[in-house]
């Protein structure tokens, strides 16, 4: 008989695998690998994600990994930018290529402009240009437009779809600013891309986010037909309270639902609330609408009792830095005190040069 896993036990499994039940003592590189990468649509959310999860994390550690090309920023799952180890980028980009192939055929802005082109020829030209020097989207498109009478933006879109392009430093280096420039992943890290292995991708997802349904895996990856792959894998199978089948790696277990879940501050774009078809294991549908804006921005969140209960934001004016906590509901004094203390440490970490720092707590709304 298949074991049914309660919603709270699923929540605790997610928190445990995402290093949110207790701060881990591990190098940043190992954490990025363990977590199956970090959401990185904006330059700095990965730093906040590691601060929330690791003991004594310093931004310079992750910045060094980017500069040493041991981690990279690359569009992968769901067509969004992730920060992943170089090895995972090489392994996963071929698996999700189907997503980019489909986009090149259906994208309403570019598909018509690109319909008459030899895509492989354009991609080869783009690769040669990028092998000579990392280029911005504008510069790459302008160079390609010298040879094809097609809008430069469409040519750049083709290159991003056909080639595994990484965003190169100083983009996303803590304390620095820089426009986005691109290089080919395999050239950048000096290793070839292997054949696609969807089963390996599924296993890595389950290690970081399981137990989970096939729909959850597909939502995270942005590709379909993974149920056929999972059916051939040696996996442990559970049921959730609604009767849906949950998959997990056979060597992993689910923690007891009564394991304490201490209050946490999750960074903007945290993958914990973005990587499931059913996100209610960590955030209610109503609260999700308040955390994720209409233009796709994802606020930093307050995690209490394993669930999102509000959001936080840092504002700066000259040498003053303020972090404002906005709970959605009444919280206990103990939880508020823990969040306030954590926010103070976060502000000291994020804004070390500020002359004044303040934590403000808004009334529930």
N, C-alpha and C positions, 0 to 999 in steps of 0.2 A: 504493500500500500504506500502511495506517495505521501510524503510528509507535507503538511500545510504550514507555511511560515507566516506568522502574524505581521501586520503592517509595522508595528514597532520593532520587531526583530529585523525586518528588512531595513528599516531606518538605521538601526545600530550596525548592521553589516556594512551599509554604505559609509557611515561615519568611521568605522574601524579601518576599512580599506582606503579611505581617503585621508587617513592620518588625522582625524578630527576628534577622536575620543581622548587622545593624549598627544602632546607634542612629541615627535620622533627625534631621535638623535641619529641623524644620518647625513651624509654629504648631499648637497643640492643635486648633483648629477644622479645619484641613486634615487632621490625623491622624484625627480622628473620622470625617470623610467618607471618607478613603482606606480605613479599616478596616471600612467598612460598619457603623458603630456599634460600641458596646461593651456587653457584658453588664452589667446593672445591677440584678439582683434585690436586692442590698444597696446601701446608699447610696454606699460608697466604693471598691468594686473598679475603677470606671473610672479613678480617679486612679492606682492601682497599675498598671493596664494601660498608661497613657501614660508613667509613670515607667520602665517596662521597655523602652519603645520610642523615646523621644525624648531628645535631648540637652538637659540643663538644664531639664527640665520642673518647673514650680512649681505646686502645687495651686491657688494663687490665680488662675492663668490659666483653668483649667477652671471654677472657681467663678464667675468673672466672666462666662463665656459662658452659664452657667445663669441668672444674675441678669439678663443682657441679653437673654435669650430667644433666643439664637442656637443653643443646643443645648437639648434637652428630654429628660426621662425619661418614657417612655410604653410601655405594653404593646404589643408589635408581634409579631415573629416568635415562633412557638411559644406565644404567649400569655404570654410572659415580658417583664419590663421591660428595655428597652434605653435607653441614652443615645445619641441620634443628633442630627444637625443638624436644625434646624427644617425645612429644605427636604426632607430625607429622610423625616422624620416625616409631612409632608404627602403625599409621593408614595407611601409604602409602606403607610400605614394603610388606604387603600381596597383595596389588593391583598390584604391578609390579613383583610379583614372577613369573608370566608367562614368563617374559623376561629371567629370570635366568634358568627356566626349559628348555626353548628352547635352550639356550646357552649350557647347559650340554649335549644336544643331538647332537648339530651341531658344537661345537667348534673344529676346525681342529687340535689344539694342544693336546687336552685332551679327546675328546669324545671317541676315540677308546680305550684308556687306561682304561677308566671308564666303558666301555660297559658291562663288566661281573660282576660288583660289585652290591651289595645291597646298593643303595645310602642312604636309610634310616638308615641302620646299621652304615655306615661310619659317617653320620651326627650325630647320637647319640653319637658315640665315641668322635667325635670332640667337641660336646657340653659338655661332661663330662670333657674333658681336659681343656677347656676354663673356666669352672665353678671353677676349682681349681686355675687357674692363667691365666692372659692375656698372649698370646704367639704371637711371630712373625710368619710370613708365613713359614719361614724356620723351626722354632722349631715345629710348629704344624704339618707340613708335615712329619718331621722326626719322630715324635711320632706316627703318623698314619701309616707310612711305616713299623713300627715294627710289625704291625698286618696284613698288606696287601702288597703283593708283586707287588706293583704298584709305579711308580715314585712319589716321595714326592710332587712335584709341582702339579701333577694331583689330588692328594688327597686333597691338600690345595684348589685347584680350586673347587672341589666338595663341600668342607665345605663352601666356600664363596657363592656358588650357592644355597645351601640348607638351610643355616642358615643366620639370619639377623645379620651380624657381624659389630660391630662398631670399629672404630680406637680409641684407648684409649690414654689419655695424658701420657707423655708430648708431644706427637705428636701434632703439630699445636698450641702449647701454645706460644704466642708472646714472643720473646726473648730467647726461649729455643729450643733445638734440641733433637730429639729422633727418633729411628727407629719406624716403624709402628708395633704396636701390636694390637691384636684383642680380643674382648669379645663378647658374645651374647647380643644383644640389650635388650631383656626382662630381662636377669639377671643383666645387667649393670644399668638399670633404675628402676628395681623392679616393672615392670608392664607387663601384658600379651599383646600379639598381638591380636587385634580384628579381626572379619571376614572382608574380603575385601569389600570396598565401592567405586567402580569407580566413582559414581556420586559425592561423596564428593571430590574426587581428581579433577574432572573437575571443580567443583565450586571454589575450591581454586585456580586453575590455572587462571580462568577467573577473579577472584578478583585481582590477581597480574599482569595479562598480557592482559586481554581482552580489547575490544571485539576481538575475534579470531575465526578462522575456526576450524573445527574438525581436519583438517590436522595439524594445529598449535599445538593443544592440544596433538595429538598423537606424534608429533615430540618431544615435551618437555618430555612427559612421556616415550616414547620408546616402547609403546604398541599400539595395533590396536583394532578395533571393538568398539571404543568409540562413534562412531556415533549412534550406536544402543542405548547406554545409554543416550546420550544427547537428543535423540528424545523423551524420556520419561520424561525429566526434564522440569520444568517451567522456561524457559529462554526467554530473549528478543532476537529478531532476526533482524539483519541488512543485508545490502549488501555492499560489497566493490566496488570500481569503475570497477572491472572486472566481477562483478555479482556473486561473491562467497558469500555464506551465512556466516555471522558472528554471533557468539553466545555471549551473555553477561548475567550477573545476572540482574534480573528485577529491583532491587533497585539501580543499578549503572547507571551513565550517562557518556556521552562522552563530554570532554571539547571542547570549541570553537577552531577551527583550528588556530586562530590568537593569542592564548595565548602565551606570550613570552617563549622561551626555552633558558635559560642562558647557556653559555659555561660550560662544565663539564669535569673533568678527570675521566673516568671510569677505574676501576682496571683491572688487568689481569683476564681472564676467566669470565668477567662480564656476568651474565645471560641475560641481556637485548639484547645482540646480538646473543645468542645461543638458545633461547627458542621458535622460530617460524619456521614453514616450509618456510614461505615467510619472510626472514629477511630484505627485502628491506624497511620495515617501519622504520628501524634505520640505515641500512648500505647497500650500493650498492654492487652488486655482484663483481664488480672489486675491490673495497676496501676491501671486505671480504677476498679475496685471499691474500691481503697484511697484513692483521691483524692476520689471522689464518694460522700458518705454516703447512708444510706438515706432520710434526710429531705431530700435534694436539695441539701445544701450542697457546695460545690466548693472544696477547699483550694488555697492557693497552692502552686505546684509548682516542682521543680527540673528544668530542661531541660538535658540534657547530650548532646552528639552529635545534637542535634535531637529527642531523645526524652525523655519524662518519666521521671525516674529516682528521684523522691522528692517530698516535700512540705516546706513550711516554715510556721511559725506564729510570730506575735509575741504575747508575753504581757507584761502590765504590772502592777506592784505599787508603789503610791505613786510615787516618782520613778525607779524602776528599770524599764528596758525590756530584754527579752531576745528575740532571734530564734533559734529552734531549727530546725536543718536535719535532716531525717530521710530520708537516702537509703535506697532499697530494696535496693541492691546495692553491692558494693565499687567505689568510684570511684578514679581515679588521683589522686595527690597534687596534680598540677597543676590538675585540675578542681576538687578540693576547695578548693584555695587560692583559685581564682577565685571559687567560690561563696561562700566565707567573706568575701572582700574585698567582693563585691557585696552580701552580706547586711549587712555593716557600713555600707555607704553607704545601703542601703535603710532601716536602722534610724535613722540620723541624719536622713534625709529625713522619715520617717514620724513620728518622736518627737523633734522638736527640743528640747522642753522637759525631756526626761529628764536627770536628773543623772548616771546611770550607764547604760551600754549594754553589752550582751554578746552575742556570737555563740557558740552552742553547737552542736556537731555530734554527733549520736547515731550509734552504731554501726549498720551496716546491719541491717535486720530485715525 
